[in-house]
Amino acid sequence: MPGPADTPLALTLGDPAGIGLDITLLAFLAREQDALPPFVFLGDRRLLEQRAEALGLAVPMETIGRPSDAAEIFSRALPVLPIPVPVAVAAGQPDTRAMGAVTASIEGAVELVRGGEARAVVTNPISKSHLYQVGFEFPGHTEYLAALAAEDDRHPHPVMMLASDTIKVVPATIHIPLKDVPKALTQDLLSKTIAITERDMRHRFGLARPRLAVTGLNPHAGEDGRLGREETDIIAPAIEAARGAGLDVSGPYPADTLFHAAARERYDAAICMYHDQALVPFKTLAFEDGVNVTLGLPFVRTSPDHGTAFDIAGTGRANPRSLIEALRLADRMTAAAGSSR
């Protein structure tokens, strides 16, 4: 359940060596211009102050003890809930000793939302390669959040969406090697992905009847089986099952003709078969303002659609637009979820 409008969003630390600190500071400075809702940063104030100094940014901060304090001080200072980082992390120089704070921030944000103290989780970028070095067992944020949302050994089925005003895409398979995609694609997986996307488009994006377009896996959507059987044997049956349940779903379409402007007018979201089939057109069309959304969770989660960008952290070259849009979208999604109940 989303909290009242003055309940803050919970913004995570991300990798402190990356641009998460930069864009957090810049987003706060843009709070009035971009009409941002109050958010609380779960991280290390000392590192945030050091990054602000390095960037020449005058950002007042206040340490708070409760998220409910955030709304009152947000107009004058960035609210920080302390998550200490036990090492001095320099911009652009990731340190595995900071990874415990990275995951603690994510877990803390989820706890706040599930306890009604925050409305949504907004995550700064993490470095999976450095998390793996300290035993992180999940392919990425999406799967980790699903595990944190589990109840009584029941894990939600997370669905990754990349969203902007220009285009919304959903990869049915996410962080797996391309060679494993055909084996991973099943009618059950596609049926779950379609159903969750349709449900959350209604409840969290406020669309009365979402129009979903589904790609094929193979060139030309398989050419009636001549270029592959996945469309005939797996994808089309999942689409027909969804139509039988009353959903507005069409396809499978050749992916190379689905993303031009005229084609995008015919659907609200495109469900694609693998990571790059979805993210290449998305990042071509919406690189600066795209937002990563996890559907299928019992809470709203958004994130910038870019990575840690260690090479530009602390240089003043980071663009906060994707984080700003992630905060704004989380605000809208929680409002839509509240009004749909």
ZAMARGU-4260 file (C-alpha; in steps of 0.2 Angstrom, whole numbers, plus 5000, padded with zeros to 4 digits):
<rodrens>
0) 5000/5000/5000 | 5007/5017/4995 | 5008/5029/5010 | 5001/5047/5010 | 5008/5060/4998
5) 5019/5067/5011 | 5027/5050/5014 | 5045/5051/5006 | 5052/5040/4993 | 5067/5029/4998
10) 5083/5032/4988 | 5097/5020/4990 | 5116/5023/4991 | 5121/5013/4975 | 5140/5010/4973
15) 5148/5025/4982 | 5162/5025/4969 | 5150/5028/4955 | 5139/5043/4949 | 5125/5039/4961
20) 5131/5052/4974 | 5133/5064/4960 | 5115/5062/4953 | 5108/5062/4970 | 5115/5079/4974
25) 5110/5086/4957 | 5092/5079/4958 | 5090/5087/4975 | 5096/5104/4968 | 5083/5101/4954
30) 5069/5098/4967 | 5059/5114/4964 | 5062/5115/4945 | 5057/5097/4942 | 5043/5097/4956
35) 5051/5082/4964 | 5042/5073/4979 | 5052/5072/4995 | 5064/5058/4996 | 5076/5052/5009
40) 5094/5046/5005 | 5099/5030/5014 | 5118/5031/5014 | 5134/5039/5021 | 5132/5058/5024
45) 5151/5060/5025 | 5154/5053/5008 | 5140/5063/5001 | 5147/5079/5008 | 5164/5075/5001
50) 5157/5072/4984 | 5147/5088/4985 | 5163/5097/4989 | 5173/5089/4975 | 5159/5094/4963
55) 5158/5112/4970 | 5139/5110/4974 | 5131/5118/4989 | 5119/5105/4996 | 5113/5107/5014
60) 5110/5090/5022 | 5102/5084/5038 | 5103/5068/5046 | 5086/5061/5051 | 5080/5047/5063
65) 5063/5044/5055 | 5058/5045/5037 | 5043/5055/5042 | 5055/5069/5046 | 5059/5070/5027
70) 5044/5080/5021 | 5046/5094/5033 | 5065/5097/5029 | 5065/5093/5011 | 5063/5111/5005
75) 5079/5116/5014 | 5090/5101/5016 | 5093/5084/5009 | 5087/5071/5022 | 5099/5057/5025
80) 5096/5041/5035 | 5113/5035/5040 | 5120/5019/5032 | 5139/5020/5036 | 5152/5015/5023
85) 5167/5008/5033 | 5180/5014/5021 | 5184/5031/5012 | 5178/5027/4994 | 5185/5039/4981
90) 5175/5043/4965 | 5179/5031/4951 | 5188/5019/4963 | 5176/5005/4968 | 5180/4996/4984
95) 5173/4979/4989 | 5173/4984/5007 | 5159/4996/5004 | 5147/4982/4997 | 5140/4978/5013
100) 5133/4996/5015 | 5127/4995/4997 | 5116/4980/5001 | 5111/4987/5018 | 5104/5002/5009
105) 5093/4992/4997 | 5087/4981/5011 | 5083/4996/5022 | 5074/5005/5008 | 5063/4989/5006
110) 5059/4988/5024 | 5054/5006/5025 | 5042/5004/5010 | 5035/4987/5017 | 5032/4996/5034
115) 5023/5010/5026 | 5037/5023/5031 | 5041/5026/5012 | 5031/5025/4997 | 5043/5018/4984
120) 5061/5011/4982 | 5072/5021/4970 | 5088/5013/4968 | 5105/5021/4963 | 5116/5011/4951
125) 5126/4996/4958 | 5141/4987/4952 | 5136/4969/4951 | 5154/4963/4947 | 5160/4970/4964
130) 5145/4963/4973 | 5149/4946/4966 | 5166/4947/4973 | 5159/4947/4991 | 5146/4933/4988
135) 5131/4942/4980 | 5121/4928/4973 | 5108/4937/4962 | 5110/4942/4944 | 5105/4960/4947
140) 5094/4972/4957 | 5078/4965/4950 | 5081/4947/4956 | 5087/4953/4973 | 5072/4964/4976
145) 5061/4949/4972 | 5070/4939/4985 | 5068/4953/4998 | 5049/4954/4994 | 5047/4935/4997
150) 5034/4930/5010 | 5032/4913/5017 | 5044/4906/5004 | 5034/4913/4990 | 5044/4924/4979
155) 5035/4936/4967 | 5039/4935/4949 | 5049/4951/4945 | 5047/4959/4927 | 5059/4972/4921
160) 5052/4986/4912 | 5061/5001/4904 | 5049/5016/4903 | 5049/5033/4896 | 5036/5044/4888
165) 5042/5039/4871 | 5043/5020/4873 | 5040/5006/4886 | 5048/4989/4884 | 5049/4973/4894
170) 5062/4959/4891 | 5054/4942/4895 | 5072/4935/4899 | 5084/4947/4907 | 5102/4943/4913
175) 5106/4927/4905 | 5118/4923/4890 | 5110/4925/4873 | 5113/4906/4869 | 5102/4901/4884
180) 5087/4912/4879 | 5078/4899/4868 | 5079/4886/4882 | 5073/4899/4895 | 5058/4905/4884
185) 5042/4895/4889 | 5024/4898/4887 | 5022/4899/4906 | 5036/4912/4907 | 5028/4923/4893
190) 5011/4921/4901 | 5017/4927/4918 | 5026/4941/4910 | 5011/4947/4899 | 4999/4945/4914
195) 5010/4955/4926 | 5014/4968/4914 | 4995/4971/4910 | 4990/4971/4928 | 5004/4984/4933
200) 5000/4995/4918 | 4982/4996/4924 | 4986/4998/4943 | 5002/5008/4943 | 5001/5017/4926
205) 4983/5020/4926 | 4978/5013/4909 | 4961/5006/4909 | 4965/4993/4895 | 4984/4992/4891
210) 4989/4987/4873 | 5003/4975/4873 | 5014/4970/4858 | 5024/4955/4858 | 5040/4952/4848
215) 5046/4936/4840 | 5063/4928/4844 | 5069/4925/4827 | 5072/4936/4812 | 5055/4940/4803
220) 5046/4932/4818 | 5051/4915/4812 | 5044/4916/4794 | 5030/4903/4799 | 5043/4891/4806
225) 5056/4892/4792 | 5068/4902/4803 | 5063/4895/4820 | 5049/4887/4829 | 5048/4897/4845
230) 5035/4909/4838 | 5024/4895/4832 | 5026/4883/4847 | 5029/4895/4862 | 5025/4914/4859
235) 5009/4913/4849 | 5001/4901/4861 | 5005/4912/4875 | 4997/4927/4866 | 4982/4917/4862
240) 4980/4912/4880 | 4981/4930/4886 | 4968/4935/4873 | 4957/4922/4879 | 4958/4929/4896
245) 4952/4946/4889 | 4969/4955/4887 | 4973/4966/4873 | 4989/4957/4866 | 4995/4956/4849
250) 5010/4948/4839 | 5022/4940/4838 | 5029/4954/4827 | 5047/4955/4819 | 5057/4965/4831
255) 5065/4975/4817 | 5048/4984/4812 | 5041/4986/4830 | 5050/5002/4836 | 5048/5015/4823
260) 5036/5030/4827 | 5021/5024/4818 | 5022/5006/4825 | 5024/5013/4843 | 5007/5022/4841
265) 4999/5005/4841 | 5004/4999/4858 | 5008/5005/4876 | 5022/4992/4880 | 5032/4980/4870
270) 5036/4963/4877 | 5052/4957/4870 | 5061/4940/4871 | 5078/4945/4877 | 5088/4959/4886
275) 5096/4968/4871 | 5080/4965/4859 | 5072/4977/4872 | 5086/4988/4878 | 5094/4993/4861
280) 5079/5002/4854 | 5074/5009/4871 | 5091/5016/4875 | 5092/5023/4857 | 5076/5032/4859
285) 5076/5037/4878 | 5094/5036/4884 | 5094/5052/4895 | 5076/5050/4902 | 5073/5032/4903
290) 5068/5023/4919 | 5070/5005/4925 | 5055/4999/4933 | 5052/4982/4942 | 5034/4976/4940
295) 5027/4961/4949 | 5033/4967/4967 | 5022/4972/4981 | 5029/4989/4981 | 5035/5001/4968
300) 5053/5001/4962 | 5061/5013/4950 | 5079/5016/4945 | 5090/5026/4932 | 5092/5016/4917
305) 5111/5018/4917 | 5125/5011/4926 | 5138/5017/4939 | 5149/5026/4926 | 5164/5025/4936
310) 5174/5034/4923 | 5164/5051/4925 | 5160/5050/4944 | 5166/5065/4953 | 5170/5075/4937
315) 5154/5085/4935 | 5149/5076/4919 | 5135/5065/4926 | 5117/5069/4920 | 5104/5067/4933
320) 5089/5067/4921 | 5086/5048/4922 | 5086/5048/4941 | 5075/5063/4941 | 5063/5054/4930
325) 5064/5038/4941 | 5059/5049/4956 | 5045/5057/4947 | 5038/5040/4940 | 5039/5032/4957
330) 5028/5047/4963 | 5016/5044/4949 | 5015/5025/4951 | 5011/5026/4969 | 4998/5039/4966
335) 4990/5028/4953 | 4991/5013/4964 | 4982/5022/4978 | 4968/5028/4967 | 4965/5011/4959
340) 4961/5003/4976
</rodrens>
